[in-house]
Each structure stands twice: as structure tokens, then as C-alpha cells.
């Protein structure tokens, strides 16, 4: 089985050329989500899934790679649960996350970092509004409170 350090190294290498919507290295997002999972009490498998949570969706690693990877089935299941399928209804996506043990915590950490006001502040207004609404809808369907309510 791959160690957590090996998973992190693989994820960093796979996403090395990517940047986020603000032009920041995408690996910063992966590290923040992994740390968010750890800080929320997530276990090693959930932290591994956090490092890989966007790998298949973004095409950084193939579905075949994930299927063949020396990872616990729970890690693979969480990664696939949080991987949005093109054209998929948000309700279907969130139902899959809720049905997959451990995946909700990974998505919660992902949403918390994506919706961070400091990250959103550097985006143009239309993008910021669109993403804020999108994240609020997903949080609501997952039964998650807004982590930024009452702040500032």
C-alpha cells in the first residue's frame, strides 16, 4: 500500500502544472484540503483521499491509475464519490458523497477552502457570485453549515 507521504508526493507531481482560478499553484488547495480533513479529525484514508480528491476529475491522474493504485478501497471510493461526473445533477453528486463512508468530511474540507473569503476575494465579481452560490447549494444538500457565517 502507498504511504500517506507517497500519496502526497504523487498528488503534488500530478497537479504540478495546474493553477487555481486565482492563478495560485493548485497544490496549495490540495494541501489545504488535506490539512482541513486532518484538523476535522479525519483518518489517514480520508487525508489520502483529500490529496487525491480532484485528481481524476481534473485529469491529473486517470481513473485507470486510481483503479490500479495500491490504495485501500475506502480511499478509492471516497475519491470517486467526490469526483463530479460531467453533466451530473448536483443532487445525484451530493447523494453519492453522503452514501460513501468518509467522503463527507473530505468534501466539507474542500468546500471550506473553496469558499474561503480570502480566496474568493481575488476573483472577478461574476465568478465570485457564481461560485459562492454553487458552494452554498452543495453545502445545503450535504447538510453542512456555512463555515464563514458570523465571521468578520
TIVO-2410 file (N, C-alpha, C; in nm, 3 decimals):
# residues 152
REC num residu      c1      c2      c3 atome chaine
REC   1      X   0.083  -0.120   0.000     N      A
REC   1      X   0.000   0.000   0.000    CA      A
REC   1      X   0.088   0.126   0.000     C      A
REC   2      X   0.041   0.226  -0.069     N      A
REC   2      X   0.111   0.355  -0.070    CA      A
REC   2      X   0.099   0.420   0.068     C      A
REC   3      X   0.206   0.483   0.111     N      A
REC   3      X   0.200   0.558   0.236    CA      A
REC   3      X   0.136   0.694   0.210     C      A
REC   4      X   0.096   0.761   0.316     N      A
REC   4      X   0.039   0.894   0.302    CA      A
REC   4      X   0.140   0.990   0.237     C      A
REC   5      X   0.265   0.979   0.276     N      A
REC   5      X   0.370   1.063   0.216    CA      A
REC   5      X   0.383   1.036   0.066     C      A
REC   6      X   0.371   0.911   0.026     N      A
REC   6      X   0.378   0.876  -0.117    CA      A
REC   6      X   0.257   0.929  -0.192     C      A
REC   7      X   0.139   0.923  -0.129     N      A
REC   7      X   0.018   0.977  -0.192    CA      A
REC   7      X   0.033   1.127  -0.212     C      A
REC   8      X   0.082   1.197  -0.108     N      A
REC   8      X   0.103   1.341  -0.120    CA      A
REC   8      X   0.199   1.373  -0.234     C      A
REC   9      X   0.310   1.300  -0.240     N      A
REC   9      X   0.410   1.322  -0.345    CA      A
REC   9      X   0.350   1.300  -0.484     C      A
REC  10      X   0.274   1.191  -0.499     N      A
REC  10      X   0.208   1.163  -0.627    CA      A
REC  10      X   0.109   1.273  -0.665     C      A
REC  11      X   0.029   1.318  -0.569     N      A
REC  11      X  -0.070   1.421  -0.596    CA      A
REC  11      X  -0.002   1.553  -0.634     C      A
REC  12      X   0.102   1.587  -0.560     N      A
REC  12      X   0.175   1.711  -0.592    CA      A
REC  12      X   0.235   1.705  -0.733     C      A
REC  13      X   0.291   1.591  -0.769     N      A
REC  13      X   0.350   1.576  -0.903    CA      A
REC  13      X   0.242   1.579  -1.011     C      A
REC  14      X   0.131   1.512  -0.986     N      A
REC  14      X   0.023   1.504  -1.086    CA      A
REC  14      X  -0.039   1.641  -1.114     C      A
REC  15      X  -0.047   1.725  -1.011     N      A
REC  15      X  -0.110   1.857  -1.024    CA      A
REC  15      X  -0.008   1.970  -1.039     C      A
REC  16      X   0.120   1.936  -1.054     N      A
REC  16      X   0.227   2.037  -1.051    CA      A
REC  16      X   0.209   2.150  -1.151     C      A
REC  17      X   0.154   2.121  -1.267     N      A
REC  17      X   0.141   2.223  -1.371    CA      A
REC  17      X   0.012   2.305  -1.359     C      A
REC  18      X  -0.075   2.268  -1.267     N      A
REC  18      X  -0.205   2.334  -1.257    CA      A
REC  18      X  -0.203   2.454  -1.163     C      A
REC  19      X  -0.290   2.550  -1.195     N      A
REC  19      X  -0.315   2.662  -1.105    CA      A
REC  19      X  -0.464   2.670  -1.078     C      A
REC  20      X  -0.502   2.737  -0.969     N      A
REC  20      X  -0.644   2.754  -0.939    CA      A
REC  20      X  -0.698   2.876  -1.014     C      A
REC  21      X  -0.824   2.909  -0.991     N      A
REC  21      X  -0.888   3.020  -1.062    CA      A
REC  21      X  -0.820   3.154  -1.035     C      A
REC  22      X  -0.749   3.164  -0.923     N      A
REC  22      X  -0.678   3.287  -0.888    CA      A
REC  22      X  -0.533   3.286  -0.936     C      A
REC  23      X  -0.494   3.177  -1.004     N      A
REC  23      X  -0.358   3.168  -1.055    CA      A
REC  23      X  -0.256   3.114  -0.956     C      A
REC  24      X  -0.303   3.067  -0.841     N      A
REC  24      X  -0.215   3.010  -0.740    CA      A
REC  24      X  -0.185   2.863  -0.775     C      A
REC  25      X  -0.070   2.811  -0.730     N      A
REC  25      X  -0.041   2.669  -0.754    CA      A
REC  25      X  -0.153   2.582  -0.697     C      A
REC  26      X  -0.204   2.490  -0.777     N      A
REC  26      X  -0.317   2.406  -0.734    CA      A
REC  26      X  -0.282   2.319  -0.615     C      A
REC  27      X  -0.153   2.287  -0.600     N      A
REC  27      X  -0.112   2.204  -0.487    CA      A
REC  27      X  -0.141   2.272  -0.353     C      A
REC  28      X  -0.149   2.406  -0.351     N      A
REC  28      X  -0.185   2.476  -0.227    CA      A
REC  28      X  -0.326   2.435  -0.183     C      A
REC  29      X  -0.416   2.421  -0.280     N      A
REC  29      X  -0.554   2.379  -0.249    CA      A
REC  29      X  -0.553   2.236  -0.193     C      A
REC  30      X  -0.478   2.147  -0.257     N      A
REC  30      X  -0.472   2.009  -0.209    CA      A
REC  30      X  -0.419   2.002  -0.067     C      A
REC  31      X  -0.314   2.077  -0.039     N      A
REC  31      X  -0.257   2.079   0.096    CA      A
REC  31      X  -0.356   2.135   0.197     C      A
REC  32      X  -0.431   2.238   0.158     N      A
REC  32      X  -0.529   2.297   0.248    CA      A
REC  32      X  -0.643   2.200   0.277     C      A
REC  33      X  -0.687   2.126   0.177     N      A
REC  33      X  -0.795   2.029   0.197    CA      A
REC  33      X  -0.746   1.914   0.285     C      A
REC  34      X  -0.626   1.866   0.259     N      A
REC  34      X  -0.570   1.758   0.343    CA      A
REC  34      X  -0.558   1.804   0.487     C      A
REC  35      X  -0.510   1.926   0.508     N      A
REC  35      X  -0.498   1.981   0.643    CA      A
REC  35      X  -0.637   2.000   0.705     C      A
REC  36      X  -0.733   2.044   0.623     N      A
REC  36      X  -0.870   2.061   0.672    CA      A
REC  36      X  -0.930   1.930   0.719     C      A
REC  37      X  -0.903   1.823   0.647     N      A
REC  37      X  -0.951   1.690   0.686    CA      A
REC  37      X  -0.884   1.648   0.817     C      A
REC  38      X  -0.752   1.668   0.825     N      A
REC  38      X  -0.680   1.632   0.948    CA      A
REC  38      X  -0.734   1.712   1.067     C      A
REC  39      X  -0.751   1.842   1.048     N      A
REC  39      X  -0.798   1.928   1.156    CA      A
REC  39      X  -0.940   1.893   1.202     C      A
REC  40      X  -1.019   1.835   1.113     N      A
REC  40      X  -1.157   1.794   1.146    CA      A
REC  40      X  -1.161   1.653   1.203     C      A
REC  41      X  -1.046   1.594   1.227     N      A
REC  41      X  -1.042   1.461   1.287    CA      A
REC  41      X  -1.042   1.346   1.190     C      A
REC  42      X  -1.018   1.374   1.064     N      A
REC  42      X  -1.016   1.268   0.963    CA      A
REC  42      X  -0.899   1.173   0.982     C      A
REC  43      X  -0.918   1.051   0.939     N      A
REC  43      X  -0.815   0.949   0.948    CA      A
REC  43      X  -0.723   0.951   0.827     C      A
REC  44      X  -0.625   0.861   0.828     N      A
REC  44      X  -0.525   0.853   0.721    CA      A
REC  44      X  -0.588   0.831   0.584     C      A
REC  45      X  -0.690   0.746   0.576     N      A
REC  45      X  -0.754   0.721   0.446    CA      A
REC  45      X  -0.823   0.847   0.395     C      A
REC  46      X  -0.888   0.921   0.485     N      A
REC  46      X  -0.954   1.045   0.443    CA      A
REC  46      X  -0.853   1.151   0.400     C      A
REC  47      X  -0.738   1.157   0.469     N      A
REC  47      X  -0.634   1.253   0.430    CA      A
REC  47      X  -0.578   1.214   0.293     C      A
REC  48      X  -0.558   1.085   0.270     N      A
REC  48      X  -0.511   1.039   0.138    CA      A
REC  48      X  -0.613   1.077   0.031     C      A
REC  49      X  -0.741   1.056   0.060     N      A
REC  49      X  -0.846   1.092  -0.037    CA      A
REC  49      X  -0.847   1.243  -0.061     C      A
REC  50      X  -0.817   1.322   0.042     N      A
REC  50      X  -0.811   1.467   0.026    CA      A
REC  50      X  -0.701   1.506  -0.073     C      A
REC  51      X  -0.585   1.442  -0.061     N      A
REC  51      X  -0.476   1.472  -0.155    CA      A
REC  51      X  -0.516   1.438  -0.298     C      A
REC  52      X  -0.600   1.335  -0.314     N      A
REC  52      X  -0.637   1.286  -0.448    CA      A
REC  52      X  -0.775   1.333  -0.493     C      A
REC  53      X  -0.842   1.418  -0.414     N      A
REC  53      X  -0.985   1.444  -0.437    CA      A
REC  53      X  -1.018   1.502  -0.573     C      A
REC  54      X  -0.927   1.573  -0.636     N      A
REC  54      X  -0.954   1.630  -0.769    CA      A
REC  54      X  -0.874   1.564  -0.880     C      A
REC  55      X  -0.795   1.462  -0.848     N      A
REC  55      X  -0.702   1.405  -0.946    CA      A
REC  55      X  -0.771   1.347  -1.068     C      A
REC  56      X  -0.878   1.270  -1.048     N      A
REC  56      X  -0.948   1.208  -1.161    CA      A
REC  56      X  -1.034   1.312  -1.232     C      A
REC  57      X  -1.105   1.394  -1.153     N      A
REC  57      X  -1.193   1.497  -1.211    CA      A
REC  57      X  -1.114   1.594  -1.300     C      A
REC  58      X  -0.995   1.632  -1.256     N      A
REC  58      X  -0.913   1.727  -1.331    CA      A
REC  58      X  -0.826   1.661  -1.439     C      A
REC  59      X  -0.828   1.527  -1.444     N      A
REC  59      X  -0.747   1.458  -1.543    CA      A
REC  59      X  -0.599   1.454  -1.506     C      A
REC  60      X  -0.566   1.487  -1.381     N      A
REC  60      X  -0.426   1.482  -1.338    CA      A
REC  60      X  -0.380   1.337  -1.328     C      A
REC  61      X  -0.470   1.250  -1.287     N      A
REC  61      X  -0.448   1.105  -1.285    CA      A
REC  61      X  -0.570   1.039  -1.348     C      A
REC  62      X  -0.549   0.928  -1.414     N      A
REC  62      X  -0.660   0.862  -1.482    CA      A
REC  62      X  -0.741   0.776  -1.385     C      A
REC  63      X  -0.862   0.746  -1.426     N      A
REC  63      X  -0.945   0.653  -1.350    CA      A
REC  63      X  -0.876   0.517  -1.343     C      A
REC  64      X  -0.810   0.478  -1.452     N      A
REC  64      X  -0.736   0.351  -1.453    CA      A
REC  64      X  -0.625   0.353  -1.350     C      A
REC  65      X  -0.555   0.467  -1.339     N      A
REC  65      X  -0.449   0.479  -1.237    CA      A
REC  65      X  -0.509   0.454  -1.099     C      A
REC  66      X  -0.622   0.520  -1.071     N      A
REC  66      X  -0.685   0.506  -0.940    CA      A
REC  66      X  -0.727   0.361  -0.916     C      A
REC  67      X  -0.789   0.301  -1.015     N      A
REC  67      X  -0.833   0.161  -1.002    CA      A
REC  67      X  -0.716   0.069  -0.970     C      A
REC  68      X  -0.599   0.094  -1.032     N      A
REC  68      X  -0.483   0.007  -1.017    CA      A
REC  68      X  -0.393   0.045  -0.899     C      A
REC  69      X  -0.413   0.163  -0.843     N      A
REC  69      X  -0.324   0.212  -0.736    CA      A
REC  69      X  -0.330   0.124  -0.613     C      A
REC  70      X  -0.217   0.112  -0.546     N      A
REC  70      X  -0.210   0.035  -0.422    CA      A
REC  70      X  -0.261   0.122  -0.308     C      A
REC  71      X  -0.392   0.136  -0.306     N      A
REC  71      X  -0.461   0.217  -0.206    CA      A
REC  71      X  -0.575   0.136  -0.147     C      A
REC  72      X  -0.610   0.162  -0.021     N      A
REC  72      X  -0.728   0.095   0.036    CA      A
REC  72      X  -0.852   0.127  -0.047     C      A
REC  73      X  -0.943   0.032  -0.055     N      A
REC  73      X  -1.066   0.055  -0.134    CA      A
REC  73      X  -1.141   0.176  -0.080     C      A
REC  74      X  -1.134   0.202   0.051     N      A
REC  74      X  -1.206   0.317   0.106    CA      A
REC  74      X  -1.155   0.448   0.048     C      A
REC  75      X  -1.024   0.459   0.024     N      A
REC  75      X  -0.967   0.580  -0.035    CA      A
REC  75      X  -1.020   0.597  -0.177     C      A
REC  76      X  -1.016   0.489  -0.254     N      A
REC  76      X  -1.064   0.495  -0.392    CA      A
REC  76      X  -1.212   0.533  -0.396     C      A
REC  77      X  -1.291   0.475  -0.306     N      A
REC  77      X  -1.434   0.505  -0.302    CA      A
REC  77      X  -1.461   0.651  -0.268     C      A
REC  78      X  -1.385   0.706  -0.173     N      A
REC  78      X  -1.403   0.848  -0.138    CA      A
REC  78      X  -1.364   0.938  -0.254     C      A
REC  79      X  -1.252   0.907  -0.321     N      A
REC  79      X  -1.210   0.989  -0.435    CA      A
REC  79      X  -1.318   0.987  -0.543     C      A
REC  80      X  -1.370   0.870  -0.573     N      A
REC  80      X  -1.474   0.860  -0.677    CA      A
REC  80      X  -1.603   0.929  -0.632     C      A
REC  81      X  -1.632   0.924  -0.503     N      A
REC  81      X  -1.754   0.989  -0.453    CA      A
REC  81      X  -1.749   1.139  -0.473     C      A
REC  82      X  -1.633   1.200  -0.453     N      A
REC  82      X  -1.624   1.346  -0.466    CA      A
REC  82      X  -1.585   1.391  -0.607     C      A
REC  83      X  -1.571   1.295  -0.699     N      A
REC  83      X  -1.538   1.326  -0.838    CA      A
REC  83      X  -1.667   1.355  -0.914     C      A
REC  84      X  -1.681   1.480  -0.956     N      A
REC  84      X  -1.801   1.521  -1.030    CA      A
REC  84      X  -1.793   1.464  -1.171     C      A
REC  85      X  -1.902   1.404  -1.214     N      A
REC  85      X  -1.914   1.348  -1.348    CA      A
REC  85      X  -1.973   1.456  -1.439     C      A
REC  86      X  -1.915   1.479  -1.557     N      A
REC  86      X  -1.969   1.582  -1.646    CA      A
REC  86      X  -2.118   1.565  -1.670     C      A
REC  87      X  -2.193   1.673  -1.654     N      A
REC  87      X  -2.336   1.672  -1.677    CA      A
REC  87      X  -2.418   1.617  -1.561     C      A
REC  88      X  -2.352   1.576  -1.455     N      A
REC  88      X  -2.421   1.517  -1.341    CA      A
REC  88      X  -2.500   1.621  -1.262     C      A
REC  89      X  -2.619   1.582  -1.221     N      A
REC  89      X  -2.702   1.669  -1.136    CA      A
REC  89      X  -2.636   1.682  -1.000     C      A
REC  90      X  -2.642   1.802  -0.943     N      A
REC  90      X  -2.582   1.826  -0.812    CA      A
REC  90      X  -2.644   1.737  -0.705     C      A
REC  91      X  -2.774   1.713  -0.713     N      A
REC  91      X  -2.841   1.627  -0.614    CA      A
REC  91      X  -2.786   1.485  -0.618     C      A
REC  92      X  -2.758   1.433  -0.737     N      A
REC  92      X  -2.702   1.299  -0.752    CA      A
REC  92      X  -2.560   1.295  -0.695     C      A
REC  93      X  -2.483   1.398  -0.727     N      A
REC  93      X  -2.345   1.408  -0.677    CA      A
REC  93      X  -2.342   1.411  -0.524     C      A
REC  94      X  -2.423   1.495  -0.464     N      A
REC  94      X  -2.422   1.505  -0.318    CA      A
REC  94      X  -2.476   1.379  -0.253     C      A
REC  95      X  -2.574   1.313  -0.315     N      A
REC  95      X  -2.626   1.187  -0.259    CA      A
REC  95      X  -2.516   1.081  -0.256     C      A
REC  96      X  -2.433   1.077  -0.360     N      A
REC  96      X  -2.322   0.980  -0.365    CA      A
REC  96      X  -2.221   1.009  -0.253     C      A
REC  97      X  -2.193   1.136  -0.231     N      A
REC  97      X  -2.100   1.173  -0.123    CA      A
REC  97      X  -2.156   1.127   0.011     C      A
REC  98      X  -2.284   1.155   0.034     N      A
REC  98      X  -2.347   1.117   0.161    CA      A
REC  98      X  -2.352   0.965   0.180     C      A
REC  99      X  -2.359   0.891   0.070     N      A
REC  99      X  -2.369   0.745   0.076    CA      A
REC  99      X  -2.233   0.676   0.091     C      A
REC 100      X  -2.124   0.751   0.079     N      A
REC 100      X  -1.990   0.692   0.081    CA      A
REC 100      X  -1.922   0.723   0.214     C      A
REC 101      X  -1.895   0.621   0.293     N      A
REC 101      X  -1.830   0.645   0.423    CA      A
REC 101      X  -1.702   0.726   0.411     C      A
REC 102      X  -1.694   0.833   0.489     N      A
REC 102      X  -1.575   0.917   0.494    CA      A
REC 102      X  -1.571   1.031   0.395     C      A
REC 103      X  -1.652   1.024   0.289     N      A
REC 103      X  -1.643   1.124   0.182    CA      A
REC 103      X  -1.695   1.261   0.224     C      A
REC 104      X  -1.792   1.266   0.312     N      A
REC 104      X  -1.849   1.395   0.352    CA      A
REC 104      X  -1.743   1.485   0.415     C      A
REC 105      X  -1.657   1.430   0.499     N      A
REC 105      X  -1.553   1.510   0.563    CA      A
REC 105      X  -1.456   1.566   0.459     C      A
REC 106      X  -1.422   1.486   0.359     N      A
REC 106      X  -1.332   1.532   0.252    CA      A
REC 106      X  -1.398   1.647   0.176     C      A
REC 107      X  -1.525   1.632   0.141     N      A
REC 107      X  -1.595   1.738   0.067    CA      A
REC 107      X  -1.614   1.861   0.154     C      A
REC 108      X  -1.639   1.842   0.283     N      A
REC 108      X  -1.653   1.956   0.374    CA      A
REC 108      X  -1.525   2.040   0.375     C      A
REC 109      X  -1.410   1.974   0.386     N      A
REC 109      X  -1.281   2.045   0.385    CA      A
REC 109      X  -1.257   2.112   0.250     C      A
REC 110      X  -1.295   2.046   0.142     N      A
REC 110      X  -1.281   2.102   0.007    CA      A
REC 110      X  -1.367   2.228  -0.006     C      A
REC 111      X  -1.492   2.219   0.034     N      A
REC 111      X  -1.582   2.335   0.026    CA      A
REC 111      X  -1.534   2.450   0.114     C      A
REC 112      X  -1.486   2.417   0.232     N      A
REC 112      X  -1.439   2.522   0.324    CA      A
REC 112      X  -1.325   2.601   0.261     C      A
REC 113      X  -1.232   2.530   0.195     N      A
REC 113      X  -1.121   2.602   0.133    CA      A
REC 113      X  -1.167   2.675   0.007     C      A
REC 114      X  -1.252   2.611  -0.074     N      A
REC 114      X  -1.302   2.677  -0.195    CA      A
REC 114      X  -1.380   2.804  -0.163     C      A
REC 115      X  -1.455   2.802  -0.053     N      A
REC 115      X  -1.540   2.915  -0.017    CA      A
REC 115      X  -1.472   3.015   0.076     C      A
REC 116      X  -1.343   2.996   0.100     N      A
REC 116      X  -1.269   3.088   0.186    CA      A
REC 116      X  -1.281   3.230   0.128     C      A
REC 117      X  -1.331   3.324   0.206     N      A
REC 117      X  -1.347   3.461   0.154    CA      A
REC 117      X  -1.218   3.520   0.097     C      A
REC 118      X  -1.106   3.487   0.155     N      A
REC 118      X  -0.978   3.539   0.104    CA      A
REC 118      X  -0.948   3.485  -0.035     C      A
REC 119      X  -0.983   3.360  -0.060     N      A
REC 119      X  -0.963   3.302  -0.195    CA      A
REC 119      X  -1.061   3.362  -0.294     C      A
REC 120      X  -1.186   3.376  -0.250     N      A
REC 120      X  -1.289   3.430  -0.340    CA      A
REC 120      X  -1.267   3.578  -0.371     C      A
REC 121      X  -1.208   3.652  -0.279     N      A
REC 121      X  -1.191   3.797  -0.294    CA      A
REC 121      X  -1.107   3.836  -0.415     C      A
REC 122      X  -1.017   3.748  -0.457     N      A
REC 122      X  -0.929   3.782  -0.569    CA      A
REC 122      X  -0.992   3.752  -0.705     C      A
REC 123      X  -1.111   3.693  -0.705     N      A
REC 123      X  -1.178   3.659  -0.831    CA      A
REC 123      X  -1.265   3.775  -0.877     C      A
REC 124      X  -1.297   3.777  -1.006     N      A
REC 124      X  -1.388   3.881  -1.055    CA      A
REC 124      X  -1.526   3.858  -0.994     C      A
REC 125      X  -1.605   3.964  -0.988     N      A
REC 125      X  -1.732   3.959  -0.917    CA      A
REC 125      X  -1.827   3.851  -0.969     C      A
REC 126      X  -1.839   3.837  -1.100     N      A
REC 126      X  -1.931   3.738  -1.156    CA      A
REC 126      X  -1.890   3.596  -1.115     C      A
REC 127      X  -1.761   3.568  -1.121     N      A
REC 127      X  -1.712   3.435  -1.082    CA      A
REC 127      X  -1.733   3.414  -0.932     C      A
REC 128      X  -1.703   3.516  -0.853     N      A
REC 128      X  -1.719   3.506  -0.707    CA      A
REC 128      X  -1.865   3.476  -0.670     C      A
REC 129      X  -1.958   3.547  -0.733     N      A
REC 129      X  -2.101   3.526  -0.705    CA      A
REC 129      X  -2.144   3.386  -0.748     C      A
REC 130      X  -2.104   3.346  -0.869     N      A
REC 130      X  -2.141   3.213  -0.920    CA      A
REC 130      X  -2.089   3.103  -0.827     C      A
REC 131      X  -1.963   3.112  -0.788     N      A
REC 131      X  -1.905   3.008  -0.703    CA      A
REC 131      X  -1.965   3.010  -0.563     C      A
REC 132      X  -1.990   3.127  -0.509     N      A
REC 132      X  -2.049   3.137  -0.375    CA      A
REC 132      X  -2.185   3.068  -0.374     C      A
REC 133      X  -2.266   3.091  -0.478     N      A
REC 133      X  -2.397   3.025  -0.488    CA      A
REC 133      X  -2.382   2.874  -0.504     C      A
REC 134      X  -2.290   2.834  -0.589     N      A
REC 134      X  -2.266   2.691  -0.614    CA      A
REC 134      X  -2.227   2.621  -0.484     C      A
REC 135      X  -2.132   2.678  -0.411     N      A
REC 135      X  -2.086   2.615  -0.286    CA      A
REC 135      X  -2.197   2.612  -0.182     C      A
REC 136      X  -2.278   2.717  -0.176     N      A
REC 136      X  -2.389   2.720  -0.079    CA      A
REC 136      X  -2.491   2.611  -0.111     C      A
REC 137      X  -2.519   2.588  -0.238     N      A
REC 137      X  -2.613   2.483  -0.279    CA      A
REC 137      X  -2.560   2.346  -0.239     C      A
REC 138      X  -2.433   2.320  -0.267     N      A
REC 138      X  -2.374   2.191  -0.233    CA      A
REC 138      X  -2.373   2.172  -0.081     C      A
REC 139      X  -2.334   2.275  -0.006     N      A
REC 139      X  -2.335   2.265   0.141    CA      A
REC 139      X  -2.475   2.233   0.192     C      A
REC 140      X  -2.575   2.300   0.137     N      A
REC 140      X  -2.713   2.276   0.181    CA      A
REC 140      X  -2.755   2.132   0.154     C      A
REC 141      X  -2.726   2.081   0.035     N      A
REC 141      X  -2.763   1.944   0.000    CA      A
REC 141      X  -2.690   1.842   0.086     C      A
REC 142      X  -2.571   1.878   0.134     N      A
REC 142      X  -2.492   1.789   0.218    CA      A
REC 142      X  -2.525   1.807   0.367     C      A
REC 143      X  -2.609   1.907   0.399     N      A
REC 143      X  -2.644   1.932   0.538    CA      A
REC 143      X  -2.532   1.998   0.617     C      A
REC 144      X  -2.447   2.071   0.550     N      A
REC 144      X  -2.334   2.139   0.615    CA      A
REC 144      X  -2.366   2.286   0.637     C      A
REC 145      X  -2.329   2.336   0.753     N      A
REC 145      X  -2.345   2.478   0.783    CA      A
REC 145      X  -2.240   2.557   0.706     C      A
REC 146      X  -2.266   2.684   0.684     N      A
REC 146      X  -2.169   2.773   0.620    CA      A
REC 146      X  -2.059   2.803   0.720     C      A
REC 147      X  -1.935   2.764   0.692     N      A
REC 147      X  -1.828   2.783   0.790    CA      A
REC 147      X  -1.791   2.930   0.807     C      A
REC 148      X  -1.838   3.017   0.719     N      A
REC 148      X  -1.799   3.158   0.724    CA      A
REC 148      X  -1.910   3.249   0.777     C      A
REC 149      X  -2.024   3.190   0.816     N      A
REC 149      X  -2.132   3.271   0.869    CA      A
REC 149      X  -2.091   3.327   1.005     C      A
REC 150      X  -2.123   3.452   1.027     N      A
REC 150      X  -2.095   3.513   1.155    CA      A
REC 150      X  -1.950   3.559   1.170     C      A
REC 151      X  -1.871   3.540   1.066     N      A
REC 151      X  -1.731   3.583   1.073    CA      A
REC 151      X  -1.718   3.722   1.013     C      A
REC 152      X  -1.630   3.804   1.071     N      A
REC 152      X  -1.597   3.936   1.015    CA      A
REC 152      X  -1.714   4.026   1.018     C      A
***
